[in-house]
Amino acid sequence: MRVSETSTPPREQPPSSAPSALSILISQSRAASRERDLIHPQDDVSVVEEQPAPPPSSPPIVNGNGHPFSPSETTPLVHKPGVKPTDPVSFSATVAKHKSSPWRDRIHLPSSHTVIHAIPAVILGLLLNILDGVSYGMIVFPATGAFLGFGGTGVSMFFVTTIVAQLVYAMGGSGFGGANGSMMIEVVPFFHILANTIQNEIGESDPRSVVATTMVAFALSSIFTGLAFLSLGFLNLGVLIGFFPRHILVGCIGGVGVFLIETGFEVAAGLDGDSFQYTLDSLKLLFEPHNLALWSPALALAFGLHLVNRRWQHQLVFPTYFLVIPVVFYIVVAIGRFDIPTLRRTGWLFDMGDTNEPWYHFYAYFDFRRTNWSLIWTTMPTQLALLFFNVLHPPLNVPALAVSLDQDVDTNRELIAHGYSNLLAGLIGSVPNYLVYVNTLLFYRVGGGTRFAGLLLAVATGLLLIVGTAPIGFIPVMVVGALIFVLGMDLVKEALWDTRNRASRYEYITIISIMVCMTLWDFVIGVLFGIVVSCVFFVVQNSQARSIRGMYTGESTISTVRRPGAQRAYIREVAKQTFIMKLQGHLFFGTITQVEGRIRHLLDESSWRHNPVRFVVLDLSLVAGVDLSAAEAFVRVQRLLADRRVIFVLCGFALESEIGKALENVDLFHQDSVELFSNINDALEWTENAYLRAWLSNRRNEYPYRDPFPGRQDNTLQWAESMGSSPRRAQLRDAGGRIFSSADTSPAETDYFHGEPFETLLRAFSSHGPLDPVVFSPLIPYFTRIVVPEGEVIWRQDEPSDALYLIQSGVLRASYHFATSSDIDESMVAGTLAGELSSISGMARNATVIVERDAILWRLGMDDLQRLEHENPNLARAFIKLILKSAKVDYDILIASLAARQ
């Protein structure tokens, strides 16, 4: 996992002081636990209590280079303020194997050592729950209208859902034995949207209906979240959530951070939920002397925590910091002899009213007869946005926690546990919950990695819930305000600062735009806006990707067919009229414009005058898919080419493939002048044959050779009647007349004096220089004439070499089989050699050769070649030199064909 590191060098640590009583207790309990594990090993290996083995000392949470850890894209998005996640740290954890059900773990009866070992972790976990419950539970409901004084109700609902999650995880639901559950605090903005929407629709005249409908809406959010998690977990779809764009979620988290900062000002200054607006009047209200005196200490304390964390990174700094604040506050109150009721009235302490409501009082607000069910349906868009936001968190937090604890877990199992915990929370009327990354990590670090410790934490939290909300009235408001400020600033920092060098320009713009939209308008609109913006940027970014991998002409890229030198020279010159374009990636409306634009430029009058085109070949072998817009663009291209009488050649796909079906759906294959081939080699072979047919058909009386062509045997091109009526045909005429006339010898003379196979030798080697009949005619007696029918196998790959063959007529096809890549076919026509290199080198055959068209061959066996070397060594040496020259050209072409496939 790549982790971003801060550039600040590590600070020098102060001299170590005497250990505290808590650290001594932790060290003793760890030592006792390790001793117990050595003396009393578990007998039942199928059910094992998860017991971590932390290092002897408790170092600060730092990364591998000793720098304070800064969250990266692979760490959970939301973490507790003042505590940094760690780099992957090696923890030895024994994990039970769960093959069919996540509920197989059983809790062993705890020993005294286990209880002692769990106490520090339970104390720390309870302190974190208190801080979270007071700070975030107080803002579950907006402080306006019918919800005035609902802070204690929110705290009770916070602890109820926390206890439910803790019990589900500790009793075997989670693969982490010491998992800590808590209310999903990031959804508070959505709760405010739900509550305000319901209150605005019903009005202030019926507050009981407002509250009853809101309570049902909150509970339904938990039920929907639970059903979604259960569905994902049981269907093993947890991995799919990882495909959702990360930067959208980061933008949403940043929007939540801004909301929390706004809420921090409202809570600390005692403003109602509608007072904070981005207006001049709100700014004046915020900076009134009394309000300024209320929120400035909370903001200062939030910044103070960041300064403290820069000096000390220990995991206990955060809870200790916020436990010291109330102590200092009451010391100041005692010194100044301030009156507690006056402090409540002036906003320094929470005013919980005269009633001391029990924790279960919030159930009195459920009244299904007063619930507006039609309004519940109206809030479904907000519920879906909330659900979308909820679902994305556990698949991010769980893998990060597994890495930090060096423990393998099943993401789908964790989703099922989240499903049960949220479904139960919703059924008993509470709000969504989830596994908290940092709380769990700290719980493990101080010895709480067992299910028994998790159960103890649930029990302790339950006792705290029974006490009720009365103690909240003695908590300084600045403590809660500072907590909210810290989390809000951390989330904003994570969204804007931590991603500045990791996100691309488009992703960073998306993050900022989501935050602005959520802040100025609405959270649901912000989520939808982020998705739309991401889709637009995705199209823009992918449109900039190169869909054209390469462009060539037939002059530089020819087929693997072995042809006589004259034919090859003719093809190289006239194949300038073949334009080849190799495409790649997914062709859609954003990338097909590059292809269409390049072909339009090719057909422009200025380009056409310099380089007229006969064939346009598109190789789609590297194309992953074609959408409707791209397929219709191919139809437009075909029409443009047909107007210029250019043949449109497509290759590199099968008709039954997705690409073939997409093009078939727009009737491209039924258009005129469209040709299809399975690969680029077959397409080039067909165009080369067309050029040769054009010349030979026009000069049927002047050029005597009428050899068959390899590949597809059709003659759909009717443009050879007049070789001089256009620039393209004039080029064919000029090239053919110049090349073939210079290559022609007097057939009658050679037949009379020498006959075959000397005439075929002339065709095979004439491009390498003149062949003196006096010098080379003695070769004829060493060759043996054989006639081979179509379909006959001449030799197979890996067989010993016994002869080389001179092809007088017909076509042979060699198939090269490679273990790590696709096969390659090479055709060999009359006037070429076959099997020459393997025979001369004495090595095994490197291809399988069959007869594609009835052939007449001249065979030179290895015994005959050895006899030639013995009887006429000079002639043998000259003959072998010609063979090597010809083979060099053939293999250069074969390598070029391989390069064209890349």
TISEVEX-116680 format. One record per residue (C-alpha): residue in one letter; x, y, z. Coordinates in steps of 0.25 Angstrom, whole numbers, padded with zeros to 4 digits, always signed. Layout:
! TISEVEX-116680
AXYZ;...
END
This chain:
! TISEVEX-116680
M+0000+0000+0000;R+0006+0013-0004;V+0005+0023+0007;S+0008+0038+0006;E+0018+0044+0016;T+0019+0057+0022;S+0032+0065+0017;T+0034+0070+0031;P+0046+0064+0037;P+0044+0056+0050;R+0045+0064+0063;E+0054+0060+0074;Q+0047+0053+0085;P+0048+0059+0099;P+0055+0051+0110;S+0047+0040+0115;S+0040+0042+0128;A+0035+0033+0138;P+0024+0023+0133;S+0010+0026+0137;A+0001+0017+0145;L-0007+0014+0133;S+0005+0010+0124;I+0010+0001+0136;L-0003-0005+0136;I-0003-0007+0121;S+0011-0013+0121;Q+0008-0023+0132;S-0005-0027+0126;R+0002-0030+0113;A+0013-0038+0120;A+0003-0046+0127;S-0005-0049+0115;R+0007-0054+0107;E+0011-0062+0119;R-0003-0068+0119;D-0003-0071+0105;L+0010-0079+0107;I+0005-0087+0119;H-0009-0089+0115;P-0010-0092+0100;Q-0024-0093+0094;D-0028-0107+0092;D-0039-0104+0082;V-0032-0099+0069;S-0045-0098+0062;V-0050-0087+0071;V-0039-0078+0075;E-0040-0065+0083;E-0033-0054+0075;Q-0022-0049+0083;P-0012-0039+0078;A+0002-0039+0082;P+0006-0024+0082;P+0021-0020+0083;P+0027-0018+0097;S+0026-0003+0096;S+0015+0006+0091;P+0022+0015+0081;P+0015+0027+0074;I+0007+0024+0062;V+0017+0028+0051;N+0020+0023+0037;G+0032+0014+0033;N+0042+0026+0032;G+0039+0031+0046;H+0030+0043+0041;P+0016+0045+0046;F+0006+0038+0037;S-0003+0046+0028;P-0015+0039+0022;S-0014+0033+0008;E-0024+0029-0003;T-0024+0015+0003;T-0027+0019+0017;P-0041+0021+0022;L-0046+0034+0019;V-0051+0038+0032;H-0043+0037+0045;K-0044+0043+0059;P-0037+0056+0060;G-0023+0056+0066;V-0020+0042+0063;K-0013+0038+0051;P-0014+0024+0044;T-0002+0016+0044;D+0006+0009+0033;P+0004-0006+0032;V+0009-0011+0045;S+0012-0025+0047;F+0003-0031+0058;S+0002-0046+0061;A-0013-0049+0062;T-0019-0063+0062;V-0031-0063+0053;A-0041-0074+0053;K-0045-0079+0039;H-0060-0077+0036;K-0064-0085+0024;S-0079-0084+0024;S-0084-0074+0034;P-0079-0062+0041;W-0085-0066+0054;R-0077-0078+0058;D-0068-0071+0068;R-0070-0074+0082;I-0066-0066+0094;H-0057-0074+0104;L-0059-0072+0118;P-0050-0061+0122;S-0039-0063+0132;S-0034-0052+0141;H-0022-0049+0132;T-0032-0047+0121;V-0040-0037+0129;I-0028-0029+0134;H-0023-0029+0120;A-0036-0023+0114;I-0038-0012+0125;P-0029-0001+0118;A-0035-0004+0105;V-0049-0003+0110;I-0046+0010+0118;L-0040+0016+0105;G-0052+0011+0096;L-0062+0017+0106;L-0055+0030+0107;L-0055+0031+0091;N-0070+0027+0091;I-0073+0038+0102;L-0066+0049+0093;D-0073+0044+0080;G-0086+0043+0087;V-0086+0056+0093;S-0080+0064+0081;Y-0088+0057+0069;G-0100+0052+0077;M-0103+0066+0081;I-0105+0070+0066;V-0113+0058+0060;F-0125+0067+0060;P-0125+0081+0055;A-0126+0092+0066;T-0138+0098+0060;G-0154+0098+0062;A-0159+0085+0067;F-0145+0079+0070;L-0141+0090+0080;G-0135+0083+0092;F-0133+0069+0085;G-0118+0069+0088;G-0120+0058+0099;T-0129+0050+0090;G-0118+0050+0079;V-0108+0045+0089;S-0117+0034+0094;M-0119+0029+0079;F-0104+0030+0077;F-0101+0021+0089;V-0113+0011+0085;T-0107+0009+0071;T-0093+0008+0076;I-0097-0003+0086;V-0104-0011+0075;A-0092-0010+0066;Q-0082-0013+0077;L-0090-0026+0081;V-0092-0031+0067;Y-0077-0029+0064;A-0072-0035+0077;M-0082-0047+0077;G-0075-0052+0064;G-0081-0043+0053;S-0068-0037+0050;G-0054-0044+0047;F-0048-0033+0056;G-0049-0038+0070;G-0047-0024+0076;A-0056-0017+0066;N-0062-0004+0071;G-0075+0000+0065;S-0081+0014+0066;M-0092+0023+0059;M-0088+0027+0045;I-0086+0042+0048;E-0083+0046+0033;V-0098+0045+0030;V-0102+0056+0040;P-0104+0066+0029;F-0114+0056+0022;F-0121+0055+0035;H-0123+0070+0035;I-0128+0070+0021;L-0138+0060+0025;A-0142+0067+0037;N-0143+0081+0031;T-0151+0075+0019;I-0161+0069+0027;Q-0162+0081+0036;N-0164+0090+0024;E-0175+0081+0018;I-0183+0079+0030;G-0181+0093+0037;E-0179+0097+0051;S-0194+0095+0054;D-0192+0080+0056;P-0179+0078+0064;R-0183+0064+0068;S-0185+0059+0054;V-0172+0066+0050;V-0164+0058+0060;A-0171+0045+0058;T-0169+0046+0043;T-0154+0049+0045;M-0152+0038+0055;V-0158+0028+0045;A-0149+0034+0034;F-0137+0032+0042;A-0140+0018+0046;L-0143+0015+0031;S-0129+0020+0027;S-0123+0009+0037;I-0132-0002+0031;F-0129+0002+0017;T-0114+0002+0020;G-0115-0011+0026;L-0122-0018+0015;A-0112-0012+0005;F-0100-0017+0013;L-0107-0031+0014;S-0110-0032-0001;L-0096-0028-0004;G-0090-0038+0006;F-0098-0050+0003;L-0096-0047-0012;N-0081-0046-0010;L-0081-0032-0017;G-0073-0025-0007;V-0062-0023-0017;L-0071-0016-0027;I-0071-0003-0018;G-0057-0002-0020;F-0059+0002-0034;F-0067+0015-0030;P-0059+0027-0033;R-0051+0031-0021;H-0050+0046-0023;I-0065+0047-0023;L-0065+0041-0009;V-0054+0050-0005;G-0062+0062-0009;C-0074+0057-0001;I-0065+0056+0011;G-0060+0070+0009;G-0074+0075+0008;V-0077+0068+0021;G-0065+0075+0027;V-0070+0088+0023;F-0083+0085+0029;L-0077+0081+0042;I-0069+0094+0043;E-0082+0102+0041;T-0089+0093+0052;G-0077+0096+0061;F-0080+0111+0060;E-0094+0108+0062;V-0092+0099+0074;A-0081+0107+0081;A-0088+0121+0079;G-0102+0115+0083;L-0108+0119+0069;D-0120+0112+0064;G-0119+0103+0051;D-0123+0114+0041;S-0114+0125+0047;F-0102+0121+0039;Q-0103+0127+0025;Y-0092+0132+0016;T-0097+0146+0017;L-0092+0159+0023;D-0103+0158+0034;S-0099+0144+0038;L-0084+0149+0039;K-0088+0161+0048;L-0096+0152+0057;L-0084+0142+0058;F-0075+0154+0062;E-0084+0160+0072;P-0075+0161+0085;H-0083+0150+0093;N-0084+0140+0081;L-0069+0143+0078;A-0066+0140+0093;L-0073+0126+0092;W-0068+0121+0079;S-0053+0126+0079;P-0049+0117+0090;A-0054+0105+0084;L-0047+0108+0071;A-0034+0112+0078;L-0035+0098+0085;A-0037+0091+0072;F-0024+0098+0066;G-0017+0095+0079;L-0020+0080+0077;H-0013+0080+0064;L-0001+0087+0070;V+0000+0077+0081;N-0001+0066+0071;R+0011+0072+0064;R+0019+0070+0077;W+0013+0057+0082;Q+0007+0046+0073;H+0003+0036+0084;Q-0011+0030+0083;L-0015+0035+0097;V-0012+0050+0094;F-0026+0052+0088;P-0035+0047+0099;T-0026+0053+0110;Y-0026+0066+0103;F-0041+0067+0103;L-0042+0061+0118;V-0033+0072+0123;I-0042+0083+0116;P-0054+0081+0126;V-0044+0080+0138;V-0038+0094+0134;F-0051+0100+0131;Y-0057+0096+0145;I-0044+0101+0152;V-0046+0114+0145;V-0061+0114+0149;A-0057+0111+0164;I-0047+0122+0164;G-0056+0132+0158;R-0068+0127+0166;F-0077+0127+0154;D-0091+0122+0156;I-0095+0109+0148;P-0109+0113+0144;T-0103+0126+0139;L-0093+0119+0131;R-0104+0110+0125;R-0112+0123+0122;T-0101+0130+0115;G-0097+0118+0107;W-0084+0113+0113;L-0091+0100+0118;F-0102+0092+0111;D-0116+0095+0116;M-0123+0081+0117;G-0136+0087+0123;D-0143+0084+0136;T-0146+0069+0132;N-0136+0058+0134;E-0141+0049+0123;P-0137+0034+0123;W-0129+0029+0111;Y-0142+0021+0105;H-0150+0034+0105;F-0148+0036+0090;Y-0157+0024+0087;A-0168+0033+0092;Y-0166+0041+0079;F-0170+0029+0070;D-0185+0031+0067;F-0189+0023+0054;R-0203+0030+0055;R-0197+0044+0054;T-0186+0039+0043;N-0188+0045+0030;W-0185+0033+0021;S-0187+0041+0008;L-0176+0050+0012;I-0167+0038+0015;W-0168+0035+0001;T-0165+0049-0003;T-0151+0048+0004;M-0147+0036-0003;P-0137+0043-0012;T-0130+0048+0001;Q-0131+0034+0006;L-0124+0028-0006;A-0113+0039-0005;L-0111+0035+0009;L-0111+0020+0006;F-0101+0023-0005;F-0092+0030+0004;N-0093+0019+0015;V-0090+0008+0006;L-0076+0013+0002;H-0070+0014+0015;P-0068+0000+0021;P-0061-0006+0008;L-0051+0005+0010;N-0049+0004+0025;V-0049-0011+0026;P-0037-0013+0016;A-0029-0002+0022;L-0031-0007+0036;A-0027-0021+0032;V-0014-0016+0026;S-0011-0008+0039;L-0014-0020+0048;D-0007-0030+0038;Q-0020-0038+0038;D-0027-0045+0027;V-0042-0042+0027;D-0054-0045+0017;T-0060-0032+0013;N-0073-0039+0009;R-0074-0044+0024;E-0071-0030+0029;L-0083-0025+0020;I-0092-0036+0026;A-0088-0031+0040;H-0091-0017+0036;G-0104-0021+0030;Y-0109-0028+0043;S-0104-0017+0052;N-0111-0006+0044;L-0124-0015+0041;L-0125-0017+0056;A-0122-0002+0059;G-0133+0002+0050;L-0143-0008+0055;I-0141-0003+0070;G-0142+0012+0065;S-0128+0016+0064;V-0119+0022+0053;P-0108+0015+0044;N-0095+0010+0050;Y-0082+0005+0045;L-0068-0001+0049;V-0059+0011+0053;Y-0045+0010+0047;V-0037+0018+0057;N-0045+0014+0070;T-0042+0000+0066;L-0028+0002+0063;L-0026+0009+0077;F-0034-0002+0084;Y-0024-0012+0078;R-0012-0004+0082;V-0015-0004+0096;G-0018-0019+0097;G-0033-0019+0093;G-0032-0029+0082;T-0041-0040+0087;R-0056-0042+0086;F-0057-0042+0101;A-0051-0028+0102;G-0062-0024+0091;L-0073-0029+0100;L-0068-0022+0112;L-0068-0009+0104;A-0082-0011+0100;V-0086-0014+0114;A-0079-0001+0119;T-0085+0007+0108;G-0099+0001+0113;L-0097+0006+0127;L-0093+0019+0122;L-0106+0020+0114;I-0114+0016+0127;V-0109+0028+0134;G-0116+0036+0124;T-0113+0050+0118;A-0113+0058+0131;P-0098+0059+0132;I-0098+0066+0118;G-0103+0078+0125;F-0089+0079+0132;I-0081+0078+0120;P-0075+0091+0115;V-0080+0095+0101;M-0066+0098+0096;V-0062+0084+0098;V-0073+0079+0088;G-0070+0091+0079;A-0055+0088+0079;L-0058+0073+0075;I-0067+0077+0064;F-0057+0087+0059;V-0046+0077+0059;L-0053+0067+0051;G-0058+0077+0041;M-0044+0083+0039;D-0038+0069+0038;L-0048+0065+0027;V-0046+0078+0019;K-0031+0076+0020;E-0032+0062+0015;A-0041+0066+0004;L-0033+0078-0001;W-0019+0078+0005;D-0016+0063+0005;T-0020+0061-0009;R-0014+0073-0016;N-0002+0065-0021;R-0009+0051-0023;A-0022+0055-0030;S-0021+0059-0045;R-0026+0073-0049;Y-0040+0068-0053;E-0041+0060-0040;Y-0037+0072-0032;I-0047+0081-0039;T-0058+0071-0036;I-0055+0070-0021;I-0055+0085-0020;S-0068+0086-0028;I-0075+0076-0020;M-0071+0083-0007;V-0076+0096-0012;C-0089+0090-0017;M-0092+0083-0004;T-0088+0096+0004;L-0097+0106-0004;W-0108+0097-0008;D-0111+0083-0003;F-0104+0070+0000;V-0112+0062-0009;I-0110+0071-0021;G-0095+0071-0017;V-0095+0056-0019;L-0102+0056-0032;F-0094+0068-0037;G-0081+0061-0034;I-0086+0048-0041;V-0089+0057-0054;V-0076+0065-0053;S-0068+0052-0052;C-0075+0046-0064;V-0073+0058-0072;F-0058+0059-0068;F-0057+0044-0071;V-0062+0046-0085;V-0052+0058-0087;Q-0040+0050-0081;N-0043+0038-0089;S-0045+0046-0102;Q-0031+0051-0100;A-0026+0037-0101;R-0020+0032-0114;S-0030+0023-0121;I-0020+0023-0133;R-0008+0014-0129;G-0001+0015-0143;M-0003+0019-0157;Y+0005+0013-0169;T+0004+0011-0184;G+0005-0002-0191;E+0019+0002-0195;S+0025+0000-0181;T+0015-0011-0177;I+0013-0022-0186;S+0007-0036-0184;T+0016-0049-0181;V+0014-0055-0195;R+0027-0059-0201;R+0026-0054-0215;P+0037-0053-0226;G+0045-0040-0226;A+0038-0033-0237;Q+0025-0035-0231;R+0030-0030-0218;A+0036-0018-0224;Y+0023-0015-0231;I+0015-0016-0219;R+0024-0007-0211;E+0022+0004-0221;V+0007+0003-0223;A+0004+0000-0209;K+0005+0015-0206;Q-0009+0015-0209;T-0012+0006-0197;F-0014+0014-0184;I-0014+0006-0171;M-0019+0011-0158;K-0017+0002-0145;L-0027+0006-0135;Q-0027+0003-0120;G-0035+0004-0107;H-0050+0006-0106;L-0056+0014-0118;F-0068+0023-0113;F-0073+0037-0117;G-0061+0043-0110;T-0050+0036-0118;I-0056+0032-0131;T-0055+0047-0135;Q-0040+0045-0136;V-0041+0034-0146;E-0052+0041-0154;G-0044+0054-0155;R-0032+0047-0160;I-0039+0040-0171;R-0046+0052-0175;H-0032+0059-0176;L-0028+0048-0184;L-0039+0050-0194;D-0037+0065-0195;E-0034+0071-0209;S-0020+0076-0205;S-0016+0062-0199;W-0023+0054-0210;R-0014+0061-0221;H-0001+0057-0214;N-0005+0043-0210;P-0018+0037-0216;V-0023+0025-0208;R-0029+0012-0213;F-0031+0004-0200;V-0033+0009-0185;V-0030-0002-0176;L-0035-0001-0161;D-0028-0012-0152;L-0038-0013-0140;S-0030-0025-0133;L-0026-0016-0121;V-0040-0009-0120;A-0048-0013-0107;G-0061-0009-0111;V-0069+0000-0121;D-0082+0008-0116;L-0093+0013-0125;S-0087+0026-0128;A-0074+0020-0133;A-0081+0010-0141;E-0090+0020-0148;A-0077+0028-0150;F-0071+0016-0158;V-0084+0017-0167;R-0081+0032-0170;V-0066+0028-0173;Q-0071+0017-0182;R-0080+0027-0190;L-0068+0037-0191;L-0059+0026-0196;A-0070+0021-0206;D-0071+0035-0212;R-0056+0034-0215;R-0057+0020-0220;V-0048+0015-0208;I-0050+0001-0203;F-0052+0001-0188;V-0045-0011-0182;L-0048-0015-0167;C-0040-0026-0160;G-0036-0031-0146;F-0049-0036-0141;A-0059-0047-0142;L-0073-0045-0147;E-0079-0052-0135;S-0071-0043-0125;E-0076-0030-0118;I-0069-0022-0129;G-0075-0030-0140;K-0089-0029-0134;A-0088-0014-0132;L-0084-0011-0146;E-0094-0021-0152;N-0105-0014-0144;V-0103-0001-0153;D-0103-0010-0166;L-0088-0006-0169;F-0085-0020-0174;H-0096-0018-0185;Q-0091-0005-0191;D-0084-0005-0204;S-0068-0006-0204;V-0067-0011-0190;E-0058-0023-0188;L-0056-0032-0176;F-0044-0040-0171;S-0040-0047-0159;N-0026-0041-0158;I-0017-0030-0163;N-0009-0040-0171;D-0020-0046-0179;A-0025-0032-0182;L-0012-0027-0187;E-0010-0040-0195;W-0024-0038-0202;T-0020-0023-0206;E-0007-0028-0211;N-0013-0038-0220;A-0023-0028-0225;Y-0011-0019-0230;L-0005-0031-0237;R-0018-0035-0243;A-0020-0021-0248;W-0007-0021-0255;L-0007-0035-0260;S-0022-0034-0266;N-0018-0021-0273;R-0005-0028-0279;R-0010-0042-0281;N-0003-0043-0294;E+0010-0037-0290;Y+0013-0044-0277;P+0012-0059-0278;Y+0011-0063-0264;R-0003-0067-0259;D+0000-0073-0245;P-0011-0074-0235;F-0011-0064-0223;P-0012-0068-0209;G-0023-0064-0199;R-0037-0061-0203;Q-0040-0064-0217;D-0050-0053-0222;N-0049-0042-0232;T-0059-0032-0228;L-0050-0020-0232;Q-0054-0015-0246;W-0044-0004-0248;A-0033-0010-0257;E-0040-0007-0270;S-0033+0006-0273;M-0019+0008-0266;G-0018+0022-0270;S-0031+0029-0267;S-0028+0033-0253;P-0015+0036-0244;R-0017+0023-0237;R-0018+0015-0249;A-0007+0023-0256;Q+0002+0020-0244;L-0001+0005-0246;R+0002+0005-0261;D+0016+0013-0259;A+0021+0004-0248;G+0017-0009-0255;G+0022-0005-0268;R+0036-0001-0262;I+0038-0012-0252;F+0032-0024-0260;S+0039-0020-0273;S+0052-0019-0266;A+0050-0033-0259;D+0046-0040-0272;T+0055-0049-0279;S+0053-0056-0292;P+0045-0068-0288;A+0046-0075-0302;E+0061-0074-0301;T+0062-0080-0287;D+0052-0091-0290;Y+0060-0095-0302;F+0074-0095-0295;H+0071-0098-0281;G+0056-0100-0278;E+0051-0103-0264;P+0055-0101-0253;F+0064-0091-0258;E+0053-0081-0262;T+0048-0082-0247;L+0062-0079-0242;L+0062-0067-0251;R+0049-0062-0244;A+0053-0065-0230;F+0067-0059-0231;S+0066-0048-0242;S+0064-0037-0232;H+0078-0040-0226;G+0085-0039-0239;P+0087-0045-0252;L+0088-0060-0253;D+0098-0065-0264;P+0092-0077-0270;V+0106-0083-0273;V+0109-0082-0258;F+0096-0087-0252;S+0090-0097-0262;P+0098-0108-0256;L+0089-0107-0244;I+0077-0113-0252;P+0081-0128-0251;Y+0082-0127-0236;F+0067-0124-0235;T+0055-0134-0235;R+0042-0130-0241;I+0030-0133-0232;V+0015-0131-0233;V+0007-0129-0220;P-0008-0128-0219;E-0016-0117-0211;G-0016-0121-0196;E-0004-0129-0196;V+0006-0127-0184;I+0020-0125-0189;W+0026-0125-0175;R+0022-0122-0161;Q+0028-0113-0150;D+0039-0119-0142;E+0042-0130-0153;P+0056-0132-0157;S+0060-0124-0170;D+0062-0133-0182;A+0061-0123-0194;L+0058-0109-0200;Y+0048-0107-0210;L+0047-0097-0222;I+0032-0094-0225;Q+0029-0094-0240;S+0014-0093-0239;G+0003-0093-0228;V+0003-0088-0214;L+0009-0093-0201;R+0005-0088-0187;A+0014-0089-0175;S+0008-0088-0161;Y+0017-0084-0150;H+0012-0088-0136;F+0018-0080-0124;A+0015-0085-0110;T+0014-0071-0104;S+0007-0063-0116;S-0003-0065-0127;D+0001-0073-0139;I+0006-0067-0152;D+0003-0072-0166;E+0012-0069-0178;S+0008-0072-0192;M+0019-0076-0203;V+0015-0074-0218;A+0022-0078-0231;G+0036-0073-0232;T+0040-0074-0218;L+0047-0084-0209;A+0042-0092-0197;G+0050-0099-0186;E+0063-0093-0190;L+0069-0088-0176;S+0065-0100-0168;S+0071-0109-0179;I+0084-0102-0180;S+0086-0100-0165;G+0082-0115-0163;M+0072-0111-0152;A+0058-0116-0150;R+0046-0110-0157;N+0040-0097-0151;A+0027-0098-0158;T+0017-0107-0164;V+0015-0106-0179;I+0003-0110-0187;V-0001-0109-0201;E-0012-0098-0203;R-0013-0099-0218;D-0008-0110-0227;A+0007-0109-0228;I+0019-0113-0236;L+0031-0113-0228;W+0046-0115-0231;R+0052-0123-0219;L+0067-0121-0215;G+0070-0132-0205;M+0081-0131-0195;D+0089-0142-0201;D+0088-0135-0214;L+0093-0122-0208;Q+0105-0129-0202;R+0108-0136-0215;L+0107-0122-0222;E+0117-0117-0211;H+0126-0128-0214;E+0126-0128-0229;N+0125-0113-0231;P+0128-0105-0219;N+0128-0091-0225;L+0114-0093-0231;A+0109-0098-0218;R+0115-0086-0210;A+0109-0076-0220;F+0095-0083-0220;I+0095-0083-0204;K+0099-0068-0205;L+0087-0065-0213;I+0078-0074-0204;L+0083-0066-0192;K+0080-0053-0199;S+0066-0057-0202;A+0064-0062-0188;K+0068-0049-0182;V+0058-0041-0190;D+0047-0051-0186;Y+0050-0051-0171;D+0051-0036-0171;I+0037-0036-0177;L+0032-0046-0166;I+0038-0037-0155;A+0031-0025-0161;S+0018-0033-0161;L+0020-0036-0146;A+0023-0022-0143;A+0011-0017-0149;R+0003-0026-0140;Q+0008-0019-0128;
END
